[in-house]
Amino acid sequence: MERVVSGIRSTGNLHLGNYFGALKNFIKMQDENECFFFIADYHSLTTHPTPENLHGNVRQVLAEYLAAGIDPEKATIYVQSDVPEVAELYLLLNMNAYVGELERTTSFKDKVRKNPNNVNAGLLTYPVLMAADIIMHNATKVPVGKDQEQNLEMARKFARRFNNMYNVEYFNEPEPFNFGESLIKIPGLDGSGKMGKSEGNGIYLIDDPKVLRKKVMKAVTDSGPTEPNSPVTESVQNLFTIMDVVSTPDTLQYFKDKYASCEIRYGDLKKQLAEDIIKVTTPIRERILDIAADTEYLRKVVKLGEDKARESAAKTIKEVREIIGFKPF
Ligand code: TYM
């Protein structure tokens, strides 16, 4: 049995990248593994949400998680800030995290470049907080997309460093994980890069069919292949990549063959892709709308998760305090 921990920042609706990168297959793991799923609302503070936005986003992400198939009776689903032990472990790990290594992480450098006016210490130590989330429950596997690979490497490093420093075998070194396959990156449909909330190119689980069709039909392509078997450009490859996760293998192969023989019509490809996305998202969207309206249910789920997560966290903090040398008189 694995101990699985995964999280999503509460900064907006869930998109196909979140769903296929970190969520979809997770659902299958709930029965046989000890799974923790949480909403990373402490992490979202690096971008300074208003109090109303903070709460609204947590609530929305919670409803979308549940709608995607997380079962609060099987997995532990909780809000990060309901478990203040996380903040303590973060503080303790910070003492052995070095400014130089934190400054060198790709996501930190990216954020400095994009928002030079908001280079706060929380951004710098973001991977430490993430490590605290993960090793708090002594995770062995962490379902994440490709973009989180480096953060996972840091989590392993901090776990190992703690063990070495105190000469214990206490924390596992958690592995990034996509269910037997390699980590994936779902691209945007704007020609390059990944799909992301801050990239403004999200295809959201909550989008209705009309919005979805419009987004897909607007996807960037190229002027089409001119010779048989010519290499696929990035923008068209992005369409194939999304098709690979939402459509049947036959459908994908059909359009790849059409491309190879120069007979492809991008309009047809997009129409098919839109319908296949709609097939995946429609049942989830309907559940989101129901669940988001049921405050009583959300309250119950959050309380249940908080209790289970705190039990696990309290045990870790107690043992970590003993290892470090905080002793009662
Ligand atoms: P976040 O909120 O940006 O994304 C949540 C999860 O979705 C994955 N993801 C993607 N996967 C494939 N293709 C994409 N285009 C794509 N976009 C997002 C992310 O890899 C991630 O798995 N730091 C994390 C949240 C976090 C966390 C944790 C995750 C905090 N503590 C502990 C795992 C374990 C984040 O910002 O993810």
Boltz pocket constraint, residues with backbone or C-beta under 6 A from the ligand:
constraints:
  - pocket:
      binder: B
      contacts: [[A, 5], [A, 6], [A, 7], [A, 8], [A, 9], [A, 10], [A, 16], [A, 17], [A, 18], [A, 19], [A, 20], [A, 21], [A, 22], [A, 40], [A, 43], [A, 129], [A, 130], [A, 133], [A, 134], [A, 142], [A, 143], [A, 144], [A, 145], [A, 146], [A, 147], [A, 148], [A, 151], [A, 184], [A, 185], [A, 186], [A, 187], [A, 194], [A, 195], [A, 196]]
      max_distance: 6.0
